[in-house]
Amino acid sequence: MASQNPESQFQDFLPTMAHKLGGDGLIGELCNGFDLLVDGDKGVITFDSLKRNSALLGLQDLRDEDLLSMLKEGDFDGDGALNQMEFCVLMFRLSPELMEESYFCLNEALEHEFQH
């Protein structure tokens, strides 16, 4: 997210949550986060719903450009909004430590698969 506000500092709590809650618990919490940001009428996170509800997650200081960049980063289907799956994938992608662990687990699984 190149246009991210340089003053915006994020602390990555996802790895800690993953270790404490386990995989299912983490996904449940991500879904709860999605529910906080979703546009109730449309069932997706829109720019307006993100802007309106971002303070609930401590993101009130983000500029419009930052919010638009977040939407664009996670919007795989190009509809200008984030569905629940896109949101969860984006949260994992924005967590370098979780991505590293995911790659490690994937590599282990692939090595195991190819050895058999």
C-alpha positions as CSV (number, residue, x, y, z in Angstrom):
1,M,0.0,0.0,0.0
2,A,2.3,2.7,-1.3
3,S,0.0,5.6,-0.6
4,Q,-0.3,4.7,3.0
5,N,0.0,7.7,5.4
6,P,3.6,7.7,6.7
7,E,2.3,8.8,10.1
8,S,-0.1,5.7,10.3
9,Q,1.5,3.1,12.5
10,F,0.0,-0.3,12.8
11,Q,0.8,-2.9,15.4
12,D,0.3,-6.4,14.0
13,F,-1.8,-8.3,16.6
14,L,-2.9,-11.1,14.2
15,P,0.0,-13.5,15.1
16,T,-0.7,-13.1,18.8
17,M,-4.4,-13.7,18.2
18,A,-3.7,-16.7,16.0
19,H,-1.5,-18.3,18.7
20,K,-4.0,-17.6,21.5
21,L,-7.2,-18.4,19.6
22,G,-6.1,-21.0,17.1
23,G,-7.2,-21.0,13.5
24,D,-10.9,-21.3,13.9
25,G,-10.9,-18.6,16.7
26,L,-8.9,-16.2,14.5
27,I,-11.2,-16.6,11.6
28,G,-14.1,-16.0,13.9
29,E,-12.5,-12.8,15.1
30,L,-11.8,-11.7,11.6
31,C,-15.5,-12.3,10.7
32,N,-16.4,-10.1,13.7
33,G,-14.2,-7.4,12.4
34,F,-15.8,-7.7,9.0
35,D,-19.2,-7.4,10.7
36,L,-18.1,-4.1,12.4
37,L,-17.1,-2.6,9.0
38,V,-19.8,-4.0,6.7
39,D,-22.5,-1.9,5.0
40,G,-25.6,-3.6,6.5
41,D,-27.7,-3.0,3.4
42,K,-25.1,-4.2,0.8
43,G,-23.4,-7.0,2.9
44,V,-19.9,-5.9,1.9
45,I,-17.4,-3.3,3.1
46,T,-17.7,-0.2,1.0
47,F,-15.7,3.0,1.2
48,D,-18.5,4.7,3.0
49,S,-18.9,1.9,5.6
50,L,-15.2,1.7,6.1
51,K,-14.9,5.4,6.6
52,R,-17.9,5.5,8.9
53,N,-16.9,2.5,11.1
54,S,-13.1,2.6,11.0
55,A,-12.9,4.4,14.3
56,L,-14.3,1.2,15.9
57,L,-11.0,-0.5,15.0
58,G,-8.7,2.4,15.9
59,L,-8.3,3.6,12.3
60,Q,-9.9,7.0,12.6
61,D,-6.7,8.8,11.6
62,L,-6.5,7.2,8.2
63,R,-7.0,9.5,5.2
64,D,-9.5,8.8,2.5
65,E,-6.6,7.8,0.2
66,D,-5.5,5.2,2.8
67,L,-9.0,3.8,3.0
68,L,-9.3,3.6,-0.8
69,S,-6.0,1.9,-1.0
70,M,-7.1,-0.7,1.5
71,L,-10.2,-1.4,-0.5
72,K,-8.3,-1.6,-3.7
73,E,-5.6,-3.9,-2.2
74,G,-8.2,-6.5,-1.1
75,D,-10.8,-6.2,-3.9
76,F,-10.1,-9.3,-6.0
77,D,-13.3,-9.2,-8.0
78,G,-13.1,-5.5,-8.9
79,D,-16.5,-4.5,-7.5
80,G,-15.0,-1.7,-5.4
81,A,-16.0,-3.4,-2.1
82,L,-14.7,-6.2,0.1
83,N,-16.8,-9.3,0.7
84,Q,-16.0,-11.4,3.8
85,M,-13.5,-13.6,2.1
86,E,-11.6,-10.7,0.5
87,F,-11.5,-9.0,3.9
88,C,-10.1,-12.1,5.7
89,V,-7.5,-12.6,2.9
90,L,-6.5,-9.0,3.1
91,M,-6.0,-9.2,6.9
92,F,-3.7,-12.1,6.4
93,R,-1.8,-10.4,3.6
94,L,-1.2,-7.3,5.8
95,S,0.3,-9.4,8.5
96,P,3.9,-10.2,7.5
97,E,4.4,-12.6,10.3
98,L,1.3,-14.6,9.6
99,M,2.2,-14.7,5.9
100,E,5.6,-16.0,6.7
101,E,4.1,-18.7,8.9
102,S,1.6,-19.6,6.2
103,Y,4.4,-20.0,3.6
104,F,6.3,-22.1,6.1
105,C,3.3,-24.4,6.7
106,L,2.6,-24.6,2.9
107,N,6.2,-25.5,2.2
108,E,6.1,-28.2,4.9
109,A,2.9,-29.6,3.5
110,L,4.2,-29.7,-0.1
111,E,7.5,-31.3,1.0
112,H,5.5,-34.0,2.9
113,E,3.2,-34.5,-0.1
114,F,6.1,-34.9,-2.6
115,Q,8.0,-37.3,-0.3
116,H,5.0,-39.7,-0.4
